[in-house]
Each structure stands twice: as structure tokens, then as C-alpha cells.
């Protein structure tokens, strides 16, 4: 019984870690999406001056794109 309970606790912990990792990946992806939406709005509002006025958003978006992919788990090792 103790072995089964220990194995169950281990699997629960691993599942929770995976869910947290996936959730954090989604948060990063959605943050990049929000910055992209703001960048597009800035481009429309600023017109020809968007290179100067929206540079901070463009730089932030490029930085977020490096880590914006949602990374899940294809293989579940039980």
C-alpha cells in the first residue's frame, strides 16, 4: 500500500508540474499577443510616425516572440 501511495503522490506532483509549465507557456503566448495587438493599434493611430512612436512596443514584441511558443508534452511517461 505504501508503495502505491508514494507512486500516486509522485504522479500527482508530475502532473501538477506539467500543468503549471503549460499554463506559464500560455501566459507568455497571450502576453505576446496582447503586445502585438497594441503594436497594431499604435501603427494605425500614429500613421507615418509609427517608427518612432511604436518602437518600444516593437522591441517588446520581438523580445516576447523568443519565448512565446506554447510548449506541451507529447509523451506522458507513467
ZIBELZI-V951039 format. One record per residue. N is the residue number from 1. PHI is phi as a letter, one per 30 degrees, with the letter a starting at -180 (* if undefined). PSI is psi in whole degrees, 0 to 359 (NA if undefined). Layout:
N/PHI/PSI + N/PHI/PSI
//
This chain:
1/*/319 + 2/d/327 + 3/d/317 + 4/d/319 + 5/d/320 + 6/d/317 + 7/d/318 + 8/d/315 + 9/d/321 + 10/d/316 + 11/d/322 + 12/d/318 + 13/d/316 + 14/d/319 + 15/d/317 + 16/d/318 + 17/d/319 + 18/d/316 + 19/d/319 + 20/d/318 + 21/d/315 + 22/d/319 + 23/d/317 + 24/d/323 + 25/d/317 + 26/d/321 + 27/d/315 + 28/d/320 + 29/d/318 + 30/d/327 + 31/d/317 + 32/d/322 + 33/d/318 + 34/d/317 + 35/d/321 + 36/d/317 + 37/d/317 + 38/d/323 + 39/d/317 + 40/d/320 + 41/d/317 + 42/d/318 + 43/d/317 + 44/d/320 + 45/d/316 + 46/d/338 + 47/i/234 + 48/d/343 + 49/c/10 + 50/d/336 + 51/d/321 + 52/d/313 + 53/d/332 + 54/c/10 + 55/e/320 + 56/d/323 + 57/d/320 + 58/d/318 + 59/d/318 + 60/d/318 + 61/d/317 + 62/d/323 + 63/d/320 + 64/d/331 + 65/d/336 + 66/d/330 + 67/b/30 + 68/c/0 + 69/d/140 + 70/d/121 + 71/c/117 + 72/c/197 + 73/b/121 + 74/d/326 + 75/c/129 + 76/c/112 + 77/c/107 + 78/c/NA
//
